[in-house]
């Protein structure tokens, strides 16, 4: 028998740290490599950093981009077909008529764009 310690978060998890959202890209030796979903930068934090799990990229939804005006775009909610207005992130290529992936933070009633 061998003791194995599994990491708290796995690759593809969307987490919240200090009111910011990140995607876990790697979890090695007690350190996590995170992709900042606000500005597109890579950060490294310790695995013991207080964080809240939102979901995983495998749980994401896809929405149709209805329009885009400067930094604002509208997407159709795939469940209700209502328009949701969002601010385009600098690292994300949003085109009218295209699709965008997102995940919902139900605790904060927020839409998190992931790709």
Secondary structure as UniProt FT lines:
FT   TURN            11..12
FT   STRAND          13..17
FT   TURN            18..19
FT   STRAND          20..28
FT   TURN            29..30
FT   STRAND          31..36
FT   TURN            37..39
FT   STRAND          42..46
FT   TURN            47..48
FT   STRAND          52..56
FT   HELIX           57..59
FT   STRAND          61..69
FT   TURN            70..71
FT   STRAND          72..76
FT   TURN            78..80
FT   STRAND          83..87
FT   TURN            90..91
FT   TURN            96..97
FT   STRAND          99..105
FT   TURN            106..109
FT   STRAND          110..113
//
